[in-house]
Amino acid sequence: MPTAFTPNNDGKNDLIKPLLFGNILHYQFKIYNRWGQLVFQANDPGKGWDGRLKGLDMDGNVYVWVCQYQLEGESSETKKGSIVLIR
């Protein structure tokens, strides 16, 4: 996962999403703001967060992400980290 992204519609770093390689059996990606409010959730590995909540641009800030996944032939894993949204 990158540590920052710039969702400004310039075609570079406009979405944040984990990159997983292999046959994905289970996937859940969530992003929370600094108050613990869920601002994004995806069960499709092809979908990423564009820095918006209900169509409105979120402020530039630090957000926490959690990704739970299972690849074929492997046990389930949970990864966590933070991302900086730069406006």
Salt bridges, closest charged atoms under 4 A:
ASP57 OD1 - ARG52 NE 3.33
ASP57 OD1 - ARG87 NH2 3.78
GLU77 OE1 - LYS79 NZ 3.25
